[in-house]
């Protein structure tokens, strides 16, 4: 199994404040990447801060999405991409790329990604929040920390 798992944490709507990416080759994790991202105007919703604990002070000196994008691109381009609730992370990526005039199609990845929510729902697991899936499959998780979430998603996909 060769794929890339990704998780975004957002500051507001689709504006990311962190990304975690885990690369799996032949069933083994071979690369992990995580970084904070400064959202436009460093604006945050109080709700999202409560979810992930990332504050504007944490990203005031972080790189913008445009500056981080080359790292994301080299890990996703031409790959099978996996996410937990893929429509959320896919939309964060696609809308952030559009905001900066980047073409999503240039990544050459599927229009819809592999989704561990859908996979585990089809297996009969309920509920299918990442924390519930990880508990059921005995996978360590520091929920809403982007790298931990991406790593857990990768492990769930390996166990599918």
N, C-alpha and C positions, 0 to 999 in steps of 0.2 A: 504494500500500500504506500503510495506516494501522493502527498497532498500538502496543503498549507491551511492551517486553522488561524482564524483572526477574530479579535474582539476589540470593539471600540467602546470607550466610555465617552459620554457626551456632556458638554457644558450646557448647551441649549439645543433643542430640536435636533438637527443633524450635525451640529458643529462639534467635532471631536476635541477632547482634551487629553486623551491618552489612547494609545493603540498597543496591542500585544499581538505578536505573530509567531506562530510555531510551525517550523518546517519539518515534515516527516518524509523520510525516504526509506523505502523498503521496510516499513513498519517501525522505524526507529526515529526518535526525535534527533535531528542533526543541527538545528539552529533555533535560537530563540531571540526575539527582538522586542524590546519595549521602550517606549519613550512618551514623555509628556508632550502635548501639542498646545500651543497658545491659540485659543479660539479667537475669532474676529472680535476686536476691541476688548479681548479678555473678559467677555461677559459670561456670567453663569446664572442659571436658575437655582434658587434655593433648594428646590426639589432634587435636582441632580447632585448637588453638593451632599445632601443627606444620603443619597444612594451610594456614591463612591468615595466621598470624603476628600475629593480634590477641590482645592480652593483657588481663586484667582491669584493669590500670592504664590501658589505652587507653579503656575505657568507664566507668570509675568515676564520671565526671561527665557521661556521655552521657544523652540522653533515653531513657525507657522506650519499649517498643513502643506503648503506649497514647498517649504524647505524640507519637510520630512518625507514628502511623496517619493523621492528617488529610492529611499529605503523600503517603502511599501511596494513600489513597483517591482523592484528586483526580486522580491519575495513572492509576489502574486502572479506576475506575468507568465502566461502560458501554463498555469497550474490548475489543478483541481482545488477549489477553495471550499472550505468547510467553516460553518459558524453555527452557534446555537441561536436559533431564531434568525436565520440567514437574511430574511427580508429587512430586518433592522440594520444589521451591519452592512449589507449590500447597499442600502439606501444612503447610509452615512457616507460610504465611499463614493458612490456615484454622484451624490449631490455636492459633496466637498470638491470632487474633481471638477464638476461643472462650474462651481463658483470661481475656480481659478483657471477656467478655460482649458482644462485637460479633458481628453477624449477617453471615456470609459472603454470604448471598443478597442483602443490601442493596447489594453491589457491582455486581450485575447483570452478572456475567461468566460465561463458560462453566464448566460443571462440570469439564471437562477443557480445558486450555489447548493452544495450538499448541506442539509440542515439536520442537526442532531435532535432538535425538538421534534421534527416530523418522524425521524427514524425511531425515536424512543416512544413516541405516541403510538406509532404503528405496532410496536412491540407490546403495547398495552400498559405502559407505565403512566401513572397519573399521580400527582400533577407532573408536568415536564419542565418545570423551571430548572435551570442549570444546577442549583443547589440540591434539588430533589433527585435529579438524575445521578449526580455525583455521590450522594448518600447511598442510593440504591446500588451503585456499581463500585462502591468503596474507593472513590477517587478523592484525593486531597484537594481542597479548594479554599482559597481566600477570596470569597465572592466579591465581584465588582472591582477587582484589581485586574487590569487588562491582560497581563501576561498569565496570571493564574487561571483566568477564565479561558484564554486561548489554549493553554496547556490542557486544561480539563476537557475542553471540547475535542481536542486532538485525541485524548485518551478514550473518550466516549466513542468517537468515530472508529478508532482501532478495535474497540470491543463490540461494534454493532452486530 
